[in-house]
Amino acid sequence: MKVFRGLPNAAARAPCALTIGNFDGVHLGHQALLARVRAAATGLGLEAAVMTFEPHPREFFAHKAGDLSRAPARIANLRDKLQSLSDNGIDRVIVEHFSAPFAALTPQEFTEKVLVEGLHVKWLMVGDDFCYGARRAGNVQMLLEAGKQYGFHVETLPTVMNGSTRISSSAVRAALNEGDFPHAEALLGHPYAISGHVIHGQKLGRTLGFPTLNLRVPHRPALSGIFIVQVHGLAEQPLPAVASLGVRPTVDDSGRVLLEVHVFEFDQGCYGKQVRVEFLEKIRDEEKYVDLPTLTAAIHRDADIARAFFAKRATDRI
């Protein structure tokens, strides 16, 4: 899969079947849309393409307004999003930098400069509530008319449901925030996980008797707290672990989000390795403790709960 930061240059442009969206989490609704794009591209002899945005448009406008609470929490980092798009058969992804000039494009300018000149779109699929252009002035009807004018076909995909629940990124965020991983998995079509490269930390966990693998989380995640997890990428089988995802209020006042994972019975150097942390169950919310001994006691309790979880799971499988 080819990934472009911004519109491809003239030499790299190719006629494509395209869909546009944030694709946070690439849930089952997204997957249905991507499958239709892939099928259309194959049938028409085109490349299957996705345009997505970084930062999320609502994140951009939240920063502009000085109110970060209006920015949506992220289900997935960019690496995981791109991997999911690749897994769904997409040939090229355009990661468009969402900026003030891009946000100011009129619907007509977006059609001409982005869809027609920039991406050579021949077939386009969007959700039935799709809006585009400055102040979200463009809608599906305008897009249908533009397609007739410029020679590209437009289709819409109706809402995908899971029983009585509309499958959406908001629904996934709500499930993750509540620690309801079975529901999140039902919406995503796979267990929830965060991947990344192991980085160096403060080594505090090692001094407390709980060495950790540390993964940087660049955006506000859709969940926080202490979790039972398993780690993929360090051995042939996933390894049992306990994890903290949050801002570590007892030992750090920077506000930086970090995913710290203590893997049981594991003590190997793995800095720089890419791992995937799969979330199984929430133990509790993150807390600020009065001192390190109190924090250490809490970590011991969390580890005991996680060990009991894995012991029970092993017994249930016999």
C-alpha positions as CSV (number, residue, x, y, z in Angstrom):
1,M,0.0,0.0,0.0
2,K,1.3,3.4,-0.9
3,V,0.9,6.3,1.6
4,F,1.0,9.9,0.5
5,R,1.4,12.9,2.9
6,G,-0.9,15.3,1.0
7,L,-1.9,15.0,-2.6
8,P,0.4,12.9,-4.8
9,N,2.6,14.8,-7.2
10,A,1.6,14.7,-10.9
11,A,3.8,11.7,-11.7
12,A,2.3,9.6,-8.9
13,R,-1.4,10.3,-9.6
14,A,-3.5,7.5,-10.9
15,P,-7.2,7.1,-11.6
16,C,-8.9,5.7,-8.5
17,A,-12.0,4.6,-6.7
18,L,-12.0,6.7,-3.6
19,T,-13.6,7.1,-0.3
20,I,-13.1,9.9,2.2
21,G,-13.2,10.0,6.0
22,N,-11.4,10.0,9.3
23,F,-11.7,6.2,9.7
24,D,-10.9,6.3,13.4
25,G,-10.8,2.7,14.5
26,V,-11.8,1.2,11.1
27,H,-14.9,-0.4,12.6
28,L,-17.3,-2.7,10.8
29,G,-19.2,0.2,9.2
30,H,-15.9,1.4,7.7
31,Q,-15.0,-2.1,6.7
32,A,-18.3,-2.5,4.7
33,L,-17.5,0.8,2.9
34,L,-13.9,-0.2,2.2
35,A,-15.1,-3.6,0.8
36,R,-17.4,-1.8,-1.6
37,V,-14.6,0.5,-2.7
38,R,-12.3,-2.5,-3.2
39,A,-14.9,-4.3,-5.3
40,A,-15.6,-1.2,-7.4
41,A,-11.9,-0.6,-8.0
42,T,-11.3,-4.2,-9.1
43,G,-14.3,-4.1,-11.4
44,L,-13.3,-0.8,-13.1
45,G,-9.5,-1.6,-13.2
46,L,-8.7,1.3,-10.8
47,E,-6.7,1.7,-7.6
48,A,-8.6,1.6,-4.4
49,A,-7.9,4.8,-2.5
50,V,-8.7,6.4,0.8
51,M,-8.3,10.1,1.8
52,T,-8.1,10.6,5.5
53,F,-7.0,13.6,7.7
54,E,-4.3,14.4,10.2
55,P,-5.2,16.0,12.6
56,H,-8.8,15.0,12.9
57,P,-10.9,18.0,11.6
58,R,-12.7,18.3,15.0
59,E,-9.3,18.3,16.7
60,F,-8.1,21.1,14.4
61,F,-11.1,23.3,15.2
62,A,-10.9,22.5,18.9
63,H,-7.3,23.8,19.0
64,K,-8.3,26.8,17.0
65,A,-11.1,27.6,19.5
66,G,-8.7,26.9,22.5
67,D,-11.1,24.3,23.8
68,L,-9.3,20.8,23.6
69,S,-12.3,19.2,25.3
70,R,-14.1,19.5,21.9
71,A,-11.5,17.2,20.2
72,P,-12.6,13.6,20.0
73,A,-10.5,11.0,21.8
74,R,-8.6,8.8,19.4
75,I,-9.5,5.1,19.0
76,A,-6.4,4.4,16.9
77,N,-3.0,6.0,16.2
78,L,-2.1,6.7,12.6
79,R,0.1,3.5,12.4
80,D,-2.8,1.3,13.4
81,K,-5.2,3.1,11.1
82,L,-2.9,2.6,8.1
83,Q,-2.5,-1.1,8.9
84,S,-6.2,-1.6,9.1
85,L,-6.7,0.2,5.7
86,S,-4.0,-2.1,4.2
87,D,-5.7,-5.2,5.7
88,N,-8.9,-4.1,4.0
89,G,-7.3,-4.1,0.5
90,I,-6.7,-0.4,0.0
91,D,-3.9,0.4,-2.6
92,R,-3.2,4.0,-1.7
93,V,-3.9,6.3,1.3
94,I,-3.7,10.1,1.1
95,V,-3.1,11.5,4.6
96,E,-4.2,15.1,4.1
97,H,-2.9,17.7,6.5
98,F,-6.0,19.3,7.8
99,S,-5.1,23.0,8.0
100,A,-6.7,26.4,7.8
101,P,-6.2,26.7,4.0
102,F,-7.6,23.2,3.5
103,A,-10.6,23.9,5.7
104,A,-11.3,27.1,3.7
105,L,-11.7,25.3,0.4
106,T,-15.2,25.8,-1.0
107,P,-17.1,22.7,-2.2
108,Q,-16.3,23.7,-5.8
109,E,-12.6,24.1,-5.0
110,F,-12.5,20.8,-3.2
111,T,-14.1,19.0,-6.2
112,E,-11.8,20.6,-8.7
113,K,-8.4,20.8,-6.9
114,V,-8.7,17.7,-4.7
115,L,-11.0,15.1,-6.4
116,V,-10.5,15.9,-10.1
117,E,-7.0,17.4,-10.4
118,G,-5.3,16.0,-7.4
119,L,-6.6,12.4,-7.2
120,H,-8.1,11.7,-10.7
121,V,-11.2,10.2,-9.0
122,K,-13.4,8.1,-11.3
123,W,-15.6,6.5,-8.6
124,L,-16.4,7.8,-5.2
125,M,-18.2,6.4,-2.2
126,V,-19.2,8.4,0.9
127,G,-21.5,8.0,3.8
128,D,-25.1,9.2,3.4
129,D,-24.5,12.1,5.8
130,F,-21.2,13.2,4.1
131,C,-20.5,17.0,4.1
132,Y,-17.4,18.7,2.7
133,G,-15.9,22.1,2.0
134,A,-15.8,25.3,4.1
135,R,-18.4,25.3,6.9
136,R,-19.5,21.8,5.7
137,A,-21.4,23.6,2.9
138,G,-21.2,20.7,0.4
139,N,-23.5,17.7,0.7
140,V,-24.2,14.4,-1.1
141,Q,-26.6,16.0,-3.6
142,M,-23.9,18.6,-4.6
143,L,-21.4,15.8,-5.0
144,L,-23.8,13.8,-7.3
145,E,-24.1,16.9,-9.5
146,A,-20.3,17.5,-9.5
147,G,-19.8,13.9,-10.5
148,K,-22.0,14.4,-13.6
149,Q,-20.1,17.5,-14.4
150,Y,-16.6,16.1,-14.0
151,G,-17.2,12.5,-15.0
152,F,-17.0,10.5,-11.8
153,H,-19.6,8.2,-10.3
154,V,-20.9,8.8,-6.8
155,E,-22.4,6.2,-4.4
156,T,-23.5,6.5,-0.8
157,L,-23.4,3.8,1.8
158,P,-26.3,3.7,4.3
159,T,-25.6,3.4,8.1
160,V,-24.3,-0.1,9.1
161,M,-26.1,-1.5,12.2
162,N,-25.1,-4.0,14.9
163,G,-28.5,-5.1,16.0
164,S,-30.2,-1.9,17.1
165,T,-26.9,0.0,17.5
166,R,-25.5,2.2,14.8
167,I,-21.9,1.3,14.2
168,S,-19.8,4.5,14.5
169,S,-16.6,5.7,15.9
170,S,-18.5,7.4,18.7
171,A,-20.1,4.1,19.7
172,V,-16.6,2.5,19.8
173,R,-15.2,5.4,21.9
174,A,-18.1,5.0,24.4
175,A,-17.5,1.2,24.7
176,L,-13.8,1.8,25.3
177,N,-14.4,4.6,27.8
178,E,-16.7,2.2,29.8
179,G,-14.1,-0.6,29.6
180,D,-16.7,-2.7,27.6
181,F,-14.2,-4.6,25.4
182,P,-16.7,-7.3,24.2
183,H,-18.9,-4.5,22.8
184,A,-15.9,-2.7,21.3
185,E,-14.9,-5.9,19.6
186,A,-18.4,-6.5,18.3
187,L,-18.3,-3.0,16.7
188,L,-14.7,-3.2,15.4
189,G,-14.8,-6.8,14.3
190,H,-11.6,-7.6,16.2
191,P,-10.2,-7.2,19.7
192,Y,-9.1,-3.7,20.6
193,A,-5.3,-3.1,20.7
194,I,-2.7,-0.3,20.5
195,S,0.6,-0.9,18.7
196,G,3.8,1.0,18.8
197,H,7.6,0.9,19.3
198,V,9.0,0.3,22.7
199,I,10.7,3.4,24.0
200,H,12.9,4.2,27.0
201,G,11.1,5.5,30.1
202,Q,12.1,6.8,33.5
203,K,13.0,3.2,34.6
204,L,10.8,3.9,37.7
205,G,8.9,0.6,37.3
206,R,12.1,-1.4,37.5
207,T,13.1,0.2,40.8
208,L,9.6,-0.6,42.1
209,G,10.0,-4.3,41.0
210,F,7.7,-3.9,38.0
211,P,9.8,-3.3,34.8
212,T,7.6,-2.0,32.0
213,L,7.5,-1.7,28.3
214,N,6.7,1.9,27.4
215,L,4.7,3.0,24.3
216,R,4.2,6.7,23.5
217,V,0.6,7.6,22.9
218,P,0.7,10.9,20.9
219,H,-3.1,11.7,21.1
220,R,-5.7,11.6,23.8
221,P,-6.8,8.0,23.8
222,A,-10.4,6.8,24.1
223,L,-9.7,4.9,27.3
224,S,-7.5,5.3,30.4
225,G,-6.9,3.4,33.5
226,I,-5.3,0.1,34.6
227,F,-6.0,-3.0,32.4
228,I,-5.4,-6.7,32.0
229,V,-3.7,-7.1,28.6
230,Q,-1.7,-9.4,26.5
231,V,1.3,-8.4,24.4
232,H,1.9,-9.6,20.8
233,G,5.3,-9.4,19.1
234,L,7.7,-10.5,21.8
235,A,7.1,-14.3,21.5
236,E,5.3,-16.8,19.3
237,Q,2.3,-16.6,21.6
238,P,0.8,-13.4,23.2
239,L,2.3,-12.8,26.7
240,P,0.1,-12.0,29.8
241,A,0.6,-8.6,31.3
242,V,-0.9,-5.7,33.2
243,A,-0.9,-2.2,31.8
244,S,-1.4,1.4,32.8
245,L,-2.6,3.9,30.2
246,G,-2.8,7.5,31.2
247,V,-0.8,10.5,32.5
248,R,0.8,8.8,35.6
249,P,-0.3,11.6,38.0
250,T,1.7,10.2,41.0
251,V,5.1,10.5,39.3
252,D,4.6,12.9,36.4
253,D,2.9,16.3,36.1
254,S,3.6,16.8,32.4
255,G,0.3,15.5,31.2
256,R,2.0,13.3,28.6
257,V,0.1,10.1,27.9
258,L,2.0,6.8,28.2
259,L,1.1,3.2,27.9
260,E,3.2,1.2,30.4
261,V,3.0,-2.6,30.3
262,H,4.4,-5.0,32.8
263,V,4.8,-8.4,31.2
264,F,4.8,-11.3,33.7
265,E,8.0,-13.4,33.9
266,F,9.6,-11.5,31.1
267,D,13.0,-9.7,31.3
268,Q,14.5,-9.2,27.9
269,G,15.7,-6.1,26.2
270,C,13.1,-5.0,23.6
271,Y,13.7,-1.3,23.0
272,G,12.8,-0.3,19.5
273,K,10.7,-3.5,18.9
274,Q,7.1,-3.0,17.6
275,V,4.5,-4.7,19.8
276,R,0.7,-4.8,19.9
277,V,-1.0,-4.5,23.3
278,E,-4.4,-6.2,23.3
279,F,-6.8,-5.0,26.0
280,L,-8.8,-7.7,27.8
281,E,-10.4,-6.2,30.9
282,K,-10.3,-3.0,32.9
283,I,-9.3,-3.2,36.5
284,R,-9.8,0.3,37.7
285,D,-9.4,4.0,36.8
286,E,-6.0,5.8,37.1
287,E,-5.4,7.3,40.6
288,K,-2.9,9.7,42.2
289,Y,-1.3,8.3,45.3
290,V,0.3,10.1,48.2
291,D,3.7,8.4,47.9
292,L,5.6,5.6,46.1
293,P,5.0,2.9,48.7
294,T,1.2,3.4,48.3
295,L,1.6,3.3,44.5
296,T,3.7,0.1,44.7
297,A,1.0,-1.6,46.9
298,A,-1.6,-0.7,44.3
299,I,0.5,-2.1,41.5
300,H,0.9,-5.3,43.5
301,R,-2.9,-5.6,43.8
302,D,-3.4,-4.9,40.1
303,A,-0.8,-7.5,39.2
304,D,-2.5,-10.1,41.5
305,I,-5.9,-9.4,39.8
306,A,-4.3,-9.8,36.3
307,R,-2.5,-13.1,37.3
308,A,-5.8,-14.5,38.7
309,F,-7.6,-13.6,35.5
310,F,-5.0,-15.5,33.4
311,A,-5.0,-18.4,35.7
312,K,-8.8,-18.7,35.5
313,R,-8.7,-18.4,31.7
314,A,-6.1,-21.2,31.5
315,T,-8.3,-23.4,33.7
316,D,-11.4,-22.6,31.7
317,R,-9.7,-23.7,28.5
318,I,-8.7,-27.1,29.9
